[in-house]
Amino acid sequence: MFIRSSSSRSSLNTLGSFRNIIHSTGFPATTSIERLDVLNDELHVMVFSLVGGDRSHRLANYQGTISLLRAGRRTIVTETYKVDVPKDSNEEDTRYFVDTMVGLDLKSLARIAERIIV
């Protein structure tokens, strides 16, 4: 929902590889750079960190963990995260902001997946 385009800096998606992201209008940044920290195909887990770009200070030191869990014929996708609380904010506001962003991203992913499956 918030990504206009993305491109990998490497042809291989290996640990430590980077992805450049151009965000859509309305996101509190125009560009971000993500680093792939963990990719475990067996456990269906991916961990990434925001390491650059002009991202909002509200997402400083963001690290997200995306997990897939099979539930019958469906797959459940979750994202947990760690992020620093900015000095001009508090934990509650930061959690609300990031929970909203993650929730919107997961809903967007669900819509895309449902169109592919149908």
N, C-alpha and C positions, 0 to 999 in steps of 0.2 A: 504494500500500500504506500509506503514511503520511499520506495526505491524506483527511481526513473531508469537507471541502468547500473550494471555492475560488470566489472571485468577483472579477471585474475591476472596477476603479474607474472604467473608461471603457467605453463601448459599442464603441469602436474599439480593436483591438489594434495600436496604433501604437508606434513607438519612444518610450521613456520612460514608457509606461503601466505601471500597477501592478496587481498581483494580490494579494489578501488570501487567506491560506491558514489553515485550521483543521486542525491535525494530529490524527491518531488517537492513542489512548492507546498509550504505549510509545515514542513519538518523544521525543527530548530537548528538546522545545519544544511549546507549545500553539498558538502563532501565528507566522506568518512573513509578511513582505511581500517580494514579488519585483518587480524592475523589468525590463522588456523592453529590452535594450540593442541587439540586432541581430536582424533578421528578414529573411533572404534567401531568398525563394521559389525563385529560380533555382538557388542552390547547396544548397538544403534545409538551411539552418543557422539555428539560433536560439541567441542568447546572452542569459542572464539573470543578474542579481545579487540576492543577498539583501541587502535594505537596511533591514530593520526587523523588529519583532516581538520576541517573547521567546525567540528561538532560542538554542540552546546556544552558549556561548563557543567550543565546538569547531568551529563553522561560521562564524567571524568572517571577513568580507570574501570570502565564497564567491561565485565566478562560474563558472557552468556553461555549456558549449557543447554543444548537442545537434545531431547531424548525422544525416542519413538518406542511405543509399546503396542504390541498386537493385542486387540480385543475382539476376538471372533473374526468377522470379516472386515473390521475397521482397524484403523491405526490411530492411536492417541498420540498427539504431539504436545510436549510440554517444553517450556523454556524457564529455567531458573536463572538468577543473575546475582552478581555482586557489583556494587557501584559505590563510589564515594559520595557522601552527602556534602554538597557545596556549602561554603561558609555563609552564604546569604540565604540559605534554606534550612529545612529541618528534615528529620528522617521521614515523618509522615508525608510531607509534600513530595519528597523525592520518590518515595515508594508509590504514591498515587500516580505521579508523572510516568515513571517507568512501567508500572503495571498497566497503565492505559496504553502506552506504546506497544508493549509486548502483546497485550490482548488484541489490539487492532491488527498487528502483524499476523498473529495466529488465525484470526478470523479470515483475513485475506488469503492466507495459505489454504485454509479449508475450502474457500470458494473456488480457488484455482484447482485444487485436487478434485473436487466434485465435478468440475467441468471436464477434467481429463478422464475420469472413470466412466462418465455417462456415455 
